[in-house]
């Protein structure tokens, strides 16, 4: 290639950082490269498959095409959007991401070890004692090496800085464990091996503490065309083969942290030329351009000359803003293996086949785009799709793809005649083309889409039919009518002047479904009641079956039809919809049927919403989604949820979901005075008593109660801590502590002997606030207080004369910083008021002494405290002890305060 020639590079607007990683990777080869890293049988092969799953696909692409592989598809495979392509990105991050994806996709394949063998080296982090024979070390893999630029003028200096040894001595000695203890030691990192392809990341960006920002380092940092890595290897490393590396890739960053540009220098062959890749230009480069001009540092300026203006900053500087950011070295002794020429026969045949198929598909799409002006898309609605529809109108364009009720789409030439199009569809159906004719569907003012008029001229082109009968700017949709042949095989179409084409729907109240039945013709002067025989015949109902008729005018207008009026008097025209249903009493409907007549069901369709229900406690039920009406009352949607969960609806309660956190809000209270409260009002936050704070309008948490909601709401929920767990107990609002103890007994599975000795007390700020006798009224206890339940210890149950209980709590260095669970203990009268000792109940889990030792220690302390005169004690007595009698088993000091 000529030095000044250019090659267009499809980068989709990216700077060179994305292409550098791909090029530097795919210019390389590895052992077993003929084996595809990933077998993929999909017909379509995107750039993600080519680059991340099948790297050989990229190579095949380069053999067969002059055009380069686009980086736009590569970045899309990482999940990046267009805006991220034009943002500053880090090439080391891209390289890591590319390697991770490749390694992930190659697992379990013959090429699983290809990348590690090519790019992975090993380092050893060690701490070696100076005076004793002891070393602690671990060996780790690395994909690239990050080297400091600051204070290092050359690549060798950076490596020496990387492996420099730190001495641990004095107060910073290393604890080598028994039997060595604290020792002087040396701490450092050394290389066990380097990979055949070595990626060096030069740390050009560092945090500047003075500016409180990341800054670019433009200091001079020289790197050679060849360097020997032997001095940086451990003594145990294999040195039978030279560790000399040759430079084959330089990534350059020009600019500063906030604005800059990447370009790359690559040497793709062993003895070939260097090339500069700069956006869409590829030019040949000299060694000076590769090395000297990318070291950074000061410009060589004449005396008194001003600094050079940096291209991406406003200020002047005498330092180069363009400098090497990443280096790629290849081990010289492995060059022939790494840069081995890859031939077309090295690429697996299945990749070639799939990529050829992709090229054909891309060519087809390109041809479609080029010929788009010659074609028109036509949506065809027929009787089968109408019968599959269960909503408003004849169909809906909002249905999911693949729904049989969607109009079938055809891409046909605009010049195609209507009669030829009819023949094409008739051939698909296996019927005579004379039986097919088209009605143009139009958008009415009431926002419905109905057949309006017949296309009578079969020689008219589809484009002409659209321009004459269709609505400009709207899709072209037609109703495909199939006529019934007579005995001689001909079709006699009804007279449009006297007949009207209407569509029948059936609402089945027991199953709560609305379905299309089919099209029928009625005479304009025919009475509505005369439609009965046709309906009875289509539904195969016995004569005399009573039913009601409704006209579906628009979504929110469903009118009852009068049987004695004619269709003309009822203003029925082509394309109108008539819905019928059997007359049925409400008592004959199943309990699951919420809507007795079609008008109610249409209202449900108009107001339906999908609501997701999730258990408020994870693991206590499944998450599911129900389609409900916004107008449903609390009892109605609760009934639907109960049917899904197979539980009584009266045993359910619900909580809104916070939109910002996804956490539940306070439970919704079913207020009998608001029996008409709707699901919409609950989801939107109105009439709930909890304000208008934002919560999700399509989700609720649910909880299955052990009792009915009305019974639940007549009680108070109190949370009692029965260490180590918190138990929620429902008690009557007019109940007592005795009822709370009964509920706790059931929840915690306590026997009668235990529950008789359980007491309840309230705490506040880590201290005991008050005790509750069993006859205390629940009404006087706030549901948000902190309650504890505990079994009274034996010494308290059997207190003797002169003994009393003391409240105690834990604190951290200051009486005003309490923490933990407060407790009680018994004081016994003795004569010695000195040498206090205490072992906190909260620290029992950390004390290895026996229960008898702890009880003896507490009793001894209590006896001494009790003997002190009350007048001589402060309100809070601070007890501090080293617990000398059991220090061997405790090994800690305990501070506690006793409330007197």
URPE-V637252 format. One line per field, one symbol per residue. ss: DSSP state (a for helix, b for strand, c for the rest). A space follows every 10 residues. Layout:
ss: ???
This chain:
ss: cccccccccc cccccaaaaa aaaaaacccc cccccccccc ccccccaaaa aaacaaaaaa aaaacccccc aaaaaaaccc caaaaccccc aaaaaaaaaa aaaaaacccc cccaaaaaac bbbbbbbbbc ccccbbbbbb bbccbbbbcc cccbaaaaaa aacccbbbca aacbbccccc cbbcbbbbbb bbbcccbbbb bbbcbbbbcc ccbbbbcccc cbcccbbbca aabccccccc cccbbbbbbb bbbbbccccb bbbbbbcccc cccbbbbbcc bbbbbcaaaa caaacccbcc cccccccbbc cccccbbcbc cbbbbbbbbb baaaaaaacc cccaaaccaa aaaaaaaaaa aaaaaaaaaa caaabbbbbb bcaaaaaccc cccccccccc cccccccbbb bbbcccbaaa aaaaaaaaac ccaaabbbbb bbbcccccbb bbbbcccccc baaaaaaaac cccccbbbbb bbccbccccc bcccccccbb bbbbbbbbcc ccbbbbbbbb bbbcccbaaa aaaaaaaaac ccccccbbbb bbbbccbbbb cccccbcccc ccccccbbbb bbcccaaacc cccccccaaa aaaaaaabbb bbbbbccccc cccbbbbbbc ccbaaaaaaa aaaaacccaa abbbbbbbcc cccbbbbccc caaacccbaa aaaacccccc ccccbbbbbb bbbbccccaa aaacbbbbbb bbccbbbbbb bbcccbaaaa aaaaaaaacc caaaaacbbb bbbbccbbbb bbccccbaaa cccccbbbbb bccaaaaccc cccbbbbbbb bccccccbbb bbbbbbbccc cccccccccc aaaaaacccc aaaaaaaaaa aaaaaaacca aacccbbbbb bccaaaaaaa cccbbbbbbc
